[in-house]
Structure formats: structure tokens, C-alpha cells
Amino acid sequence: MATIGGTTQLLFPNAKQPDKKLYEQAEKPADITLVYRIKYTATLPLRKVINALTATGLFVYAEPNYIMQKCYTVNDASVGNQYYIGQLKADQAWDIWKGDTNMVIGITDSGVDTNHVDLKPNIKYNYNDPYNGIDDDGDGYIDNRRGWNIWANNDNVYDAQDSHGTFTAGISSAKTDNGIGVAGIGFKCKFLPVRLDDNVGNYIRAYDAVVYAAEHGCKVINCSWGSRFPSNFGVDIINYAVINKDVVVIASAGNDNN
């Protein structure tokens, strides 16, 4: 890297190597402790840099940091009719189980309206890290009381862009059976907002948000975003969440009809 200039960053410094017991399973766990993000400053073509790194034999894979695209959200006034409740037979499922406040759904998206009357009661708060400028719980994040902003590296998870994250959170986690707004599929389940956009709508560090959610107690992680390009890094991160952390990851089909 010295010949082209740039920086090398260990991407997940707080991650731990998989427990040896995980290797005894049918599915191999993912080790993300040696994943690095490299930024270079020279005017070399990206493909040439990737080929040069791969040729050294020092890397398992080298690939671009793909920018994810959010999936379409309708703005129809009738969205409150929630046709999907019937399609999913969610009302029948609620007869069996109405969720649990200890079950946390990770919403990796553009953030949420943290003041929304139908969402605020279901946000999962981290009471071990009060707002005092100190990392009280020792997880590497200062004052991450109600989720985290991956791009800005702070606790501002407010959805200031286009309400995409707010809509997504509402579908899964709106306060249910409270006489107002809509019904969240998760009913009593809490949700953790993990904001990943860069303030202009780009989802540049989307997979970082998946790791954060998996490492902060989420047992379901929703990803209403995606890319047309295959990614070894993406496979590693999803395997890490699913296999290492025993998390269910939900991905949307996308808007490209492919």
C-alpha cells in the first residue's frame, strides 16, 4: 500500500474469533477478525488495485466496498391498510404468540423517527450506557443508548432523509394493540435502530450495521437494501450473524426484477 498511498483499517476490532465448538457444526462459521478496509489515494483503476492485492497471495479476497441501495417504499395514503397482515396470517400467529420484549429486531436502515408515538415505546434501550460521554458498558461505543449511527459513528439514529427506515421499523415493530397508528408484525418485540446512510441516501457501510446488530442482542436483523453485485465480504458477514451469532437475517428481493 505504500506505493499508492492510503490507509488500512481493521474493520471489526471488537470482534472475537469463533468458538471452537462452532467448527464442529455442519456449517463453517465466519471469522471476521481479520477483515480490513483499505482506502487508497492514487489515481489507479480500482480493478488494477484489486488484482495487485490478490496477486500477493496475502488475501483470501479483495473486492470493492459496494454501495447498497434501499428498496422501494410506497407513499400511498392507504398504506395503513396493511394488506400484508392477512397475507402473512399474522393475526393467526398472534393467537399463538404475541412476541416478547426480550426479542429484539435489528432495523439496519436510514434510521427511525425516534419521536414517533407508535415507535418510541418499542425502541430497545441500552440502560447500561447512559448519556455521559463514557463507554460505560465497554462495548467500544460511547453512549449507544438507543442504537448506533454506523456512518457518523455516533448515537444519532434519527431518520432525517426519506422515512425509509421509519416505514420499515413500523412494519416490524410499531406498538401494537394500542389504538393508534399501525400494528407491528413483532407485536411485543422490541427493535434496535442501526442507521447506516451517509446523510445523502447512500448505504455505504451496510454490512457493518449487520455486525453491530448481531453483536448487540438482535435475534432478527432486517435488511431492506441490497446490491446487484456478489460479495464475499457480504457472505462472511451474513454467515457471521447467522452461524456465529444464531441470528435470522431477512433480506428484501430488491427492485431490479432479477
N, C-alpha and C positions, 0 to 999 in steps of 0.2 A: 504493500500500500504506500510505501514511502516514495515510490517513483511517480505516483499520480496525485498524491496529496489527499487528505481526508481524515476521517475519524472512524474508529472501531469501538462499538459499544456492546457489552454483554447485555442481551435483551431482557433476561429474566433473572437478575442477580439473587432474588429471594427464593427461587425455585430449588427443589431438592431432587436428588436422583431417585428414581423409582425404587420402592421397596423390593427386595429380592423375591419376596413371595409373589409379586405380580408377574415375574418372568415364568412362573410355573403354570400360568393360565394359557389358554389356547391362543389368546390374542396378545401380541407383544406390546408392552407399554411404551410410551414415548418419553424420551429423555430430552428435555428442553433446556437443561443446564448449560449446554454448550452452543446455544443458538446466539449468533451475533448479528447486529445490524451494522452494515458498513456504508458510510457516506463518502463519496469521492468528489473532488473539486475540479479535476481535469476535464477537458472537453473531449474525452474519449467516448465512442459509442458504447452504450450500455451492454450490448451483446458481446463486444470485444472484451470488456472488463470481466464479464461473467465467464467467458471462455478461458481467459487468463487465470482466473481464480481456480476454475475447475481443473485446469491442466496441471496445477501444482500438486494435485493428489492429496491435499490437506483438508479438503471439504467433502462432506457427504453430498451436499448440493449447494448450489448458489443460484439465486433467482431474483427477479425484480421484486420490489415491495409493491404489490398490486394495490391499486386504489379500488375499494369496494363501492358499489352503487346501491343506494337504498331502493327498496321495492315500492311499487306504486301504492299510494293510499288515496281512496276516493274521498271527495269532499261533498258528497250528496247530503242534502238535508235529512234524508231518510236513513242515514247510516245507523241511526239509533234503533231502527227496527231489528237489527241484529239477526239477519236470516241464518247466520251460521250456528246459532244456538240450537235450532232444530236440526240442521244438517249433522252436527256433531252428537246430537241427542244428549247435550249437556244437562238438560233438565232431568233426564232419566238417570244420568250418572250422579247428579246431586242427591237423588233419593238414596243412593248407596253411600256416598262420601262427599262431604262439602269442603274438603281441603283441611289444611292445618296451618296455623300461624307459624309453625316451625319449618314449614316447607317454603323455600324461597325460590322465586323465579327471577333469573337474571335477564334484564332487558338491556341488551347491548345495542344502542341506537343513538339518536340525536339528542338524548336527554329527555327529561319529562318536565311538565309544568308542576313543580313541587308544591304549588299553592292550590292546585285543583282540588275542589271539595270532594270529588269522587275518587281521587288517587292518594291524597295525602295520608289518609288513615291506614293505607296498606303498604306504605314505604317501610322497608326493613332498616331500622336504625341500629347503628353500631354504638351501643351505650358505653363500650369500653374505651372509646376515643372521643371525649368531649372537645368542644371548640376551645382550645387554649394554646395553640401553636406548638404542641408537643405530640410526638408519636407515642401516645400512652400505651397502646396495645402491642407495640413493637413489630408491626407488620410491614414497616417500610413506607407507610403513608401517613402524613400529618393531617389530623382532623378529618379523616374519611368517615364521617358520622352517618352519611346517607348515600353511599355510593362514591363514585370517583369519575373525574373527567380525565380520560386517558390522554387526550391530545394536549390539554393545558397543564396537566399534572397538578390538579387542584381539586377541591371538593365542589366546584360549581357544575352541577348536573342539570341546571335549568335549560329547558328546550327553547332556545331563542331563535331557531331557524324556521321550521315549517310545520311543527307539531307532529312530525312523523313518529318520533319516539313516544309522544303523549298518546297518540292513537293506538300504537302498539301496546303500550302499558295498559291502556284502558280495556283493550280486548281481553288481555290475560288477567288483569289484576285490579280492575275497578272495584270499589266497595260494592258488595252485592247484598241485596235484600235490605237496602237502607232507604227505599222510597224515592231516590233521586238518581238522575243520570242513567248509566247503563249497568248491565250485570257483567262482572268479570268471570271468565271461564274458571279461574282458580278459586273462586268463592272466598274462602277464608285465608288462602295462601298470601304471603307477603311477596313483595318484589323489590329487587335491588337495581336502581338505575345506574348504568355504566355508560357514560357519554363518550362517544368516540369521533365525532365530527370535528373539523378544523375551523369552525365558525363560518365557512362558506359552502358547507354541504358535502365536503369530501370525507369519506370514511377511510382514512389513510392507515390507521392503526387498529383495524377492526379485530384482528386475532389477538392483539394484546388485551383487548377488552374481555375476550373469552377466557383468557388465563386469569384475569383479575376476578371475574365472576366465579370461576371454578374454585379459586383459592380463598374465596370469601363466603363460602357456605351455600352457594346456589346449587340446587339439585336439578334444576331445569334451566337451560340457557336458550333464549330466543335470539335468532339472528335474521332479522328481516332485511337482509342485504346479501350481496354476492358478487361474483365476477365470472366472466366467460372463460377465464384462463385457469388451467390446472395449477396447483401449487403444492409442492412437497412440504413447505412450511405450514400451509393450511392443514394438510393431513396430519402432521405432527401435533399441531395444537388441538385439533378435534380429538385425536387419539388420546392426548394427554388428559383432556376433560372427561372423555367417555371411559377410558380404561383406567387411567391412574386415579381419577377423582370420582368415578362412578356417577357421572352426570349424564342426563339426557339432553342432547343438543338438538334444537329444532331449527331447520333452515327453510327459507321460502323458495319457491320454484323460480322466482325471477320474472323479468318482463320481456325476455328475448325470444320466447316461444320456442326454446330449443331444449 
